[in-house]
């Protein structure tokens, strides 16, 4: 039987994103009244930064004439230069301090919470260490609305890369753009 890495390599080499999407539509059990997503991650784009009068602050926007761009983001049209990435997802949902945790987190805090004194990035390493496939993972991060801090920056990206993370998808804020780019870790930003 092929390892997960071999299966992912075959997937990337032999199937286009459209092929995978079509297969997911056929396999997905869509709740009544909703639309099949087929693995589609909505609102990803190629943001860029504008440096305002205070150079330590960055503003993200979609304007095409601003630069430099973030290290990696999906592009529209046919992708002939960006790498194809396939790996299991490791998900992190951050909550506002005053928010109640979902029941799944309170039922099994060891599996769905962060240990005191341990950074969330190190949980990526635990997952990957326990995964016999060695496929790495794509880290998906969701940040609550109305938060102004970054959930990913240069140090966290460096650690994720060292732990074998293949890419990260961030639904929230990032910082340290030069450091992010230097890590070579693909970073996709959600822009909803």
HELIX and SHEET records of a PDB file:
HELIX    1   1 UNK A    4  UNK A   14  1                                  11    
HELIX    2   2 UNK A   17  UNK A   27  1                                  11    
HELIX    3   3 UNK A  103  UNK A  107  1                                   5    
HELIX    4   4 UNK A  120  UNK A  130  1                                  11    
HELIX    5   5 UNK A  154  UNK A  162  1                                   9    
HELIX    6   6 UNK A  177  UNK A  183  1                                   7    
SHEET    1   A 5 UNK A  44  UNK A  45  0                                        
SHEET    2   A 5 UNK A 186  UNK A 190 -1                                        
SHEET    3   A 5 UNK A 165  UNK A 171  1                                        
SHEET    4   A 5 UNK A 137  UNK A 142  1                                        
SHEET    5   A 5 UNK A  88  UNK A  93  1                                        
SHEET    1   B 2 UNK A  48  UNK A  51  0                                        
SHEET    2   B 2 UNK A  58  UNK A  61 -1                                        
END                                                                             
